[in-house]
């Protein structure tokens, strides 16, 4: 697999398109490929949990008056004989809470992830998060009550929130020079693959007797990831930053191949980088209010007003355009007009999302940010409006077609670009804090959509997507007037903001 990947990426036309230097074409070894694949399964866990309640929520939840007391068919299944309820009493608000508390855990996990990973290492932190994910997944699978669902979802949220921060750090630190952008895209690709996997499993298991096995799937993924991590070494850059020079050389040699002397030479370059004062790994920020690198100080710093404004609007706005409404509640939306095939349609929407994500990941690092972001946002506005009108007028085919288009156009810009731009509009010394702030904004936005969408959708029906369309239109105007182009400005922060 790794040889095939290397051959494909070595073709000159492809290399020029994705911006990979030719001299790096042979540096993807089997060991490096395996390490990146193992790390990326953490993103798969995130995508799976994000969408795991989408398809089964209609059979998972019921009114307390609808629960059979005895003799119902589920009693004759393996799960029924062991005391598992056929469904759990949940109203629309409780479904929103169970879905959205994943984001509360995500905020906690992502906020402390960098600090803990810098102290204990990328590998140990990932192993710990896999264990936490296993525990949370089992709690969700065994849940017979609203309360236990919440506990399980918070635990897996903490795990996934942490993994989604640690994984890009690990990949960035092991990737050969020139490959960081392409390999870093594995995070987004695997998130979409996780969503697709959930919807694929749901095709067979979304019924009143087997829906719990969808939730059990996340346990299997976490267990697989935990096992595979034991065959992956620690990040060599993290080892070197902690004074483990010999271990760093051995780890880099095992990952990159070549000769041990070549690994030693690269380690020497990293040591020179440390001596020059440049951080080798993402710096740890303090959590105290008075700390020189605290998030509180970042929020109060007047020199950060412009980038902070951009980050806030883009990261909140991304969610308020309704991107995750399909990921979280797509089956519920489509089933109103096409109940027999809603799960299948949602699966194919997820498949389109994966394909577009892969295509965009190959090209996005060489395209100008601002035009692509404006184009994506305007198209999201148009497709959201059409979806809303289709729902209001019971135009089933129109809704399905534009659901595909909606996910595709959001994936081409509005979904990935805010996470790239939030670092590029920030001062170098504030990039880590800016990323932390933007991640929190995004998690809060996801929480708001996850909690309110079932309630608002039941009240407004298709008008909720017309609301998304209006928000997307306003955000596109904001991008045009207030967001600078960040692609290609090698001199940094001052040049990016020169005309704003």
N, C-alpha and C positions, 0 to 999 in steps of 0.2 A: 504493500500500500504506500509506504513512504517513498519507494523508488519511483512508483508511478506518479506520485505527487511531484517529486523533484523533476521528473522528465517533462511533465506538463508545464511546470513553472519555468523551465529552462528555455522554452521557446521564446525567441527574441521578440516576436510581436506581442505575445502575452506579457512578457516582462515589461515592455515599454508601456503597455496599457495600465498595468497595476503599479508601476513605479518601483520595481524591484531591481537593484543593481545586479548585473550579470555575474559579478565576482562572487555573489552569495548563492549561486544557483545549486551548489552541491552541499550546502550546509544544513539541509534538513535530513538528519539521520533518523534511523528507526527509533533510537532512544528519545530523541527530541520530539519526534512525532507522537510517540506514546505518551510522553509527559504532558504535552499540550492537550492531547485527547482526554487524558485523565482529568486534568484541571477543568477542561471545558464541560465535563459531565456535571460539574457544580452548577453551571448555567442551565443545563438541561433540567436539573432539579428545580431551579427557580421557575422556569417556564412551565413545568408540569404542575407545580403548586399554584401558580398564578391562575391557571385555567382549569384546575381539577374539579371545581364545583359548577362549571359552565353547563355541561351536558346533563349531569345527574340531578341537578337541583329540583327538577320537576318531580322526580320520583323519590328523592331524598327527603323532601319536606312534605308535611301534611298537617291538617288540622288535628288537634287532639281528639276530636270527635270521630275522625276517620280511621283511627287505629283499631284494627280488629283485636279483640280480647282473647279469643281462643279459636283453635281449629282453622286458622287461616293458612293458605298454601305455604307461606314462608316457614311455618313450623316444621314442614317436612324436608326442608333443605338442611344442609350442613350448618349454615349460619343460624337458621331458625331454631334448631335443636339446642344450640348453645346460648340462647338468650338474646340474640341480636334482634332489635326491632326492625320491622319491615320499613318503617319510615320514622322520622323524628319531627315532633310538632314544632313548626317554624312558620311565622308569618313573614310578609315581605320585608319588614324592617329587620327582623332577626336574620333573615337570609343576607341582607345587606351588611349587617354587623359581622356575621361569620365570615363573609367574603372579605370585608375590609380590615379586620383585625390582623390579617396577614401583613398589612402595611405598617401597623403599629410595631409589630415585631421587626419588620424590615428597617424601620427608622433606627431602632435600638441596635440592631446588628450592624448596619452600615456605619453608624456614628462611631462605634468603638473598634471597628474591624482593623483599620490601619494601625492603630496603636498596639493592639494585641498581636497582630501579625508581625510587627516590628520587634516585639519583645520575644515572642515564642516561635517565630518562624512561619513561613507560608504553609509548609507541609503539616506541621502540628496543628495549626489553626484550621486547616481544611479538614483534617481528621476529626477534630473536635466538633466542627460544624456538621460533618456527616453523621456523627453519633447523635447529635441533637436532632438532626432531621429524622433519623430512624425512630427516636423516641416520640417525636411529634407526630410522625406519620402513623405509628401504631396507635396513638391516642385517638387520632381522627378516625382510623379504621374501626376501632372498638367503641366509638361514641354511640351512646343511646340517648344523649341529652344535649341540649343547647349549650350548656356550660362546658362540657368536655370538648365539644367542637371548637369553642373559642380558645380553650387552653392549648389544644393541639395546633390550631392555626397560628397562634402567637409564637409557639416554639419553632415551627417550621419557618415562620417569617423572620425570626432572629437568625436562624441558620442561613436562609437564602439571602437575607440582607447583607450578612457578613461575607458569604461566598462571592456575591456579585461585585464586591470590592476587592477581595483577595485575588480572585482569578486573573483579572487584568494585570495586577501587580506581578504575579508569578510569570505570566506569559511575556510581559514586557521585559522582565529580568533574564529570561532564558532565551529570548528570541535573538538570532544573529542580527547584526547591524543591517538595516535596510528592509527587514521583514516585520518590524514592530507593527506597522499599520495593518498589513494583511492578516497576520496572526492574531492581532488584537481584535479583529472583526469576528473571531470565533465566538466571542462572548455573546454578541447579538444573534449570530446565526444559531447557536445552540439554545438560546432562550426560545427562539421561534420553533426550533425542532422539538423542544420540550412541550410547547403548546400543541404542536401537531401530534406528538405522541399521545398526549392526553385525549385529544379528539379521536385519534385512531382507536385507542383502547375503548373509548366510549361507544364506538359503533357497535360493539358486540356485547357490552356489559351494562348499557343504560336501560335497566328495567327494574321492577320492584324487588327482584330476588338477587340480583348480582351487582348492584351499583357500588357496594362496599369494595369490591375488588378493584375498581378504578382507583380508589384511595389507597389501596394496598400497593399499587404500582409504584408509588413514590417511595415506599419502604424498600422495595427491591432495587430501585435506582440508587438510593442512598447507600444501601448495603454493598452493591457492586462498586460504587465509587470509593467507599471506605477500603474495601479489599484491594483495589487497584492502586490506591495511594501508597501502600506499603512497598510497591515495586518502583516508586519514583523517588529520586533524591531531592534534597532541599535546594532552594535557589542558591546558586553560587554567589550571587551578589549579596544576598543576605548573610551568608557565611562570612564573606570577606568583610562586610561592614561590622561584624561581630568578632573580628580578629582571627577567624578560623581559616588561615591562608591555605594550608595544605589541603583541608577538606574542600575548599572552594576550587582549587586546581583540579582535584580528582572529580568533583561533580561536573565541572565545565568540560573536562576531557570526556567523561562518559556521555554527556549530552551532545556535544558537538562533533565527536570523532576526531579525525586528524591525528596529530602527534601530541604527546604530553607537553613538548616544548612550545607548541603553538598555544595550548591552553595557558601555560605559564606566562607567555608573552602578553596575552590578553588580560590576565589577572594583574600583571604589572601595570598595564595601562589604566586599569580600574584603580589601582593603588595611587597612581599619579593624580587621578581625578579626585580622589579623597583628599590628598595632600594639598591640592589647589583650592580646596574649600567647596567644591561642587558635591552635593549629596549623591551618593551612589544608589540609594533606595529612597522611596518616598519618605520625607521627614515626618516624624511623629509630632502632632500638635498637642498642646496641653489643653486640659479641660477647665482649668481654673479661670475665673473671671479676670484676674489680674495678669494672667500669663501673656507673654509677649506674642505668642502665636495662637491665642484663643479665638474661638469662633465668635465670642461676644465682642472682642476688640475688632474683629473683621467687620461685624455688623455696624459698629459705631464709627469706623474709619471713614471720614468724608471723602478721602481720595478714591474710595471704592464705590462711590455712589453710582456712576455710570455702568461699570460692569455688573454690579449687583442688581441694578434695575433690569438690565438685559437678561441676566440669569433668572431672575424671579419671573419675568413675563414669559420667557421661553419654556422654562421647566414646568411652571404651573399651566401655562397655555397649552402645552403639548397634551396634557391630560384633559383639560377643559374643552378641547376639540373632540373629545370622545373616543380617542384611539383605543383605550382599554374597554370601552363598553362592549365591543364585539368579542374581545378576548374573554371577558368575564361573563357576559350575558348574551352572547350571540345566539345560542340555541333558543333562549327565551324570546328574543326579538323575532326570529324567523318563524318560530312555531306558532305565532299568532296568525300567520297567513298560510303557512305550509307545514302543519304539525307532523305529517307522516315522514317527511324527509329533512327535517330541520337539522338533525345531527349530521347527516351526510353532507349537507350543504355547508355547515360550519366546518367540517373536516376539510373540504376542498378550499374554503376560504383560507384556512390555516396553511394549506399546501402552497397556495399562491403567495402567501405572506413569506414563507420560507424561501421560495424561488426568487422573489424580488429582493429579499434581504441579502442573499448570496450575490446576486448581480450588483446591487448597490455597494456591497462591501468591497468588491473588486475595483470599483471605479471611484468611490466617493472621495478618497484621499487625494485625487488629482483634479477634482472639479471645484469651481468656486463655490463658496458656502452660501452666500447671500442669494444669488439668483435661484439656486436649487431650492433653498428653504422657502422663498417667496412663492415659487411655482408650486411646490408641494402643498403649501398652506392654502393657496387659492383653490387648487383642485380639491382639497379636503372640504373646503367651504361649499363648493358646487355640488360635490357628491353627497355631502351630508344633507343639503337642502333637498336634493332629489329623493334621497332615502326617506326623509320626513314626509314629503308629499306622497310618495308611493305607499307608505304605511297608512296615512290618513285616508287615501282613496282606494285601499285594498288592491293595489297593483302589485301582485305577487312577483311576477317575473322581473319587473323593473326594480323592485327592492333587492332581489337576489343578485342581479347583474351589477347594480351599483354598490352592493356590499363588497363584492370582489374588487371593484375599482377603488372604493374607499380605502380598503386595507392596503392596496398596492400603492396608491399615491401618498399615503401617510408614511409607508415604509421607505419610500424613496428619498425622503428629506425630513419631514417633521418628526419622525420617530428617532433617527440616529443623530441628526446634526446638533440639536441643543447640547448633547453630552460632549461633543467635540468643541463647539464654540465656547462653552462656559470656561474652559481652560485657556483658550486662545485670546479671549477678551480681558483676561486677568493679568495682573502683574506677576512676574515669575515667582516672587517670594510669597504670593498669595494663592498660587494655583491649587495647592492642596486644600486650603480652607474654602476656596471658591467651589471646588468639586464637592466638598463635604456639604456646603450650604445648598448647592444645586441638587444634590442627591436627596437631601431632606425635603426640599421644595417639591421634588418629583414624587416622593413617597406620600407626602401630605395630599398632593393633588390626586394621586391614585386612590388614597383612602376616601377622599370626598366623593369621587366618582363611584367607587365600589359601594359605598354606603347609601348614597342618595339615588343612584340610577334606578333601582327597582321601584322605589317609591314614586319618583318623578315620572318614570315611564308609565306607570299605572294611571297617573293623573293626566299627563299631557299626551301620551301615546306618541305619534310621529312628530309632534311639536318639539320634543326633546332634541331631535336631530336638527331641526331648524334652528334651535338655540345654539347647538354646536356650530352650525354653519355661520351664524352671526359672530360668534366668538372667534372662529377661524378667520373671518374677514377682517375683524378688528386687529388681530395679531399680525396678519400680513401687512396691514398698514403700518403697524408699529415697527415691523422688521424693515420695511422700506425706508422709514424716516430715522430710526434710532439705532439699528444694529449695523455695525461696520463690517466690511469684508475682512476676513481674517486669513484667507488662504494666500500663501506666498509672501507674507510679511516676515522676513527673516530677522529684521532688526528689532522686532518685538513690540512691546506694549504701546510705546509712544507713537510709532508709525501707524498702528492699528487705529488709534483714536485721534489721529492728526486732524481729521476733518469733522469731528463730532464734539 
